[in-house]
Amino acid sequence: MTYIIGAVAGLVFGGIIGSLKSLFIWKKYGEEDASGYGYQAGGNSIYARAMISYFVNILTLLAVFLVRNIVPFDGIAFLIATALTLALMNHVWALRQKKAVKTN
């Protein structure tokens, strides 16, 4: 049962961090790109955002790794579920942006 609780906690934590990351890092770039301004602003914007996104992922996974023995559920399931959800949230954001561009 502790594995399931750890996995659910990881899914929730990774989902929250992934959503906040998409909101604060990628939302403005998506809006610029939809208006046709994103590519003209320079390619460095996307590289900087990608590096910040990777840094946030690393910090999140490092924090989860450091508290794996403190949490009252299985820390490894928590870590794996968090990593999985962080990766999936990037794809969810990209699909949302693609859908928003098609409807506009």
C-alpha positions as CSV (number, residue, x, y, z in Angstrom):
1,M,0.0,0.0,0.0
2,T,2.9,2.4,0.7
3,Y,4.0,1.9,-3.0
4,I,0.6,3.1,-4.2
5,I,0.5,6.1,-1.9
6,G,4.0,7.0,-2.9
7,A,3.2,6.7,-6.6
8,V,0.0,8.8,-6.2
9,A,1.9,11.4,-4.2
10,G,4.6,11.5,-6.9
11,L,2.0,11.9,-9.6
12,V,0.4,14.8,-7.8
13,F,3.7,16.5,-6.9
14,G,5.1,16.1,-10.4
15,G,1.8,17.3,-11.9
16,I,1.9,20.4,-9.8
17,I,5.5,21.2,-10.6
18,G,5.1,20.4,-14.3
19,S,2.0,22.6,-14.5
20,L,3.7,25.5,-12.8
21,K,6.7,25.1,-15.0
22,S,4.6,25.1,-18.1
23,L,2.7,28.1,-16.8
24,F,5.7,30.3,-15.9
25,I,8.3,29.2,-18.4
26,W,6.5,28.1,-21.6
27,K,3.2,29.9,-21.6
28,K,4.6,33.3,-22.8
29,Y,6.7,31.6,-25.5
30,G,3.6,29.7,-26.7
31,E,1.6,33.0,-26.9
32,E,4.5,34.7,-28.8
33,D,4.7,31.7,-31.2
34,A,1.0,31.7,-31.8
35,S,1.1,35.3,-32.8
36,G,4.0,34.7,-35.2
37,Y,6.4,36.6,-33.1
38,G,8.2,33.8,-31.3
39,Y,10.5,32.7,-34.1
40,Q,11.3,36.3,-35.0
41,A,12.4,37.1,-31.4
42,G,15.4,35.0,-31.8
43,G,16.2,31.3,-31.3
44,N,17.9,32.0,-27.9
45,S,14.6,32.3,-26.2
46,I,13.6,28.7,-26.6
47,Y,17.1,27.5,-25.6
48,A,17.1,29.6,-22.5
49,R,13.6,28.3,-21.6
50,A,14.6,24.7,-22.2
51,M,17.7,25.1,-20.0
52,I,15.5,26.6,-17.2
53,S,13.0,23.8,-17.6
54,Y,15.8,21.1,-17.3
55,F,17.1,22.9,-14.3
56,V,13.7,22.9,-12.6
57,N,13.3,19.2,-13.4
58,I,16.7,18.4,-11.9
59,L,16.0,20.5,-8.8
60,T,12.6,18.8,-8.4
61,L,14.0,15.3,-8.7
62,L,16.9,16.2,-6.4
63,A,14.5,17.4,-3.7
64,V,12.4,14.3,-4.1
65,F,15.6,12.1,-3.8
66,L,16.7,13.9,-0.7
67,V,13.4,13.4,1.1
68,R,12.8,9.8,0.0
69,N,13.8,8.5,3.4
70,I,11.8,11.1,5.3
71,V,8.4,10.7,3.7
72,P,6.0,8.2,5.3
73,F,5.5,6.3,2.1
74,D,7.8,4.5,-0.4
75,G,10.3,7.1,-1.6
76,I,11.4,5.3,-4.7
77,A,7.8,5.0,-6.0
78,F,7.5,8.7,-5.2
79,L,10.6,9.5,-7.2
80,I,9.7,7.4,-10.2
81,A,6.1,8.8,-10.4
82,T,7.4,12.4,-10.1
83,A,9.9,11.9,-12.9
84,L,7.3,10.3,-15.1
85,T,4.8,13.1,-14.5
86,L,7.4,15.8,-15.1
87,A,8.1,14.2,-18.5
88,L,4.5,13.8,-19.4
89,M,3.5,17.3,-18.4
90,N,5.8,18.7,-21.2
91,H,3.9,16.6,-23.7
92,V,0.5,17.6,-22.3
93,W,1.5,21.3,-22.6
94,A,2.7,20.8,-26.2
95,L,-0.6,19.1,-27.1
96,R,-2.6,21.9,-25.5
97,Q,-0.6,24.5,-27.4
98,K,-1.0,22.6,-30.7
99,K,-4.8,22.3,-30.1
100,A,-5.0,26.1,-29.2
101,V,-3.2,27.0,-32.4
102,K,-5.5,24.9,-34.6
103,T,-8.6,26.4,-33.1
104,N,-7.4,30.0,-33.7
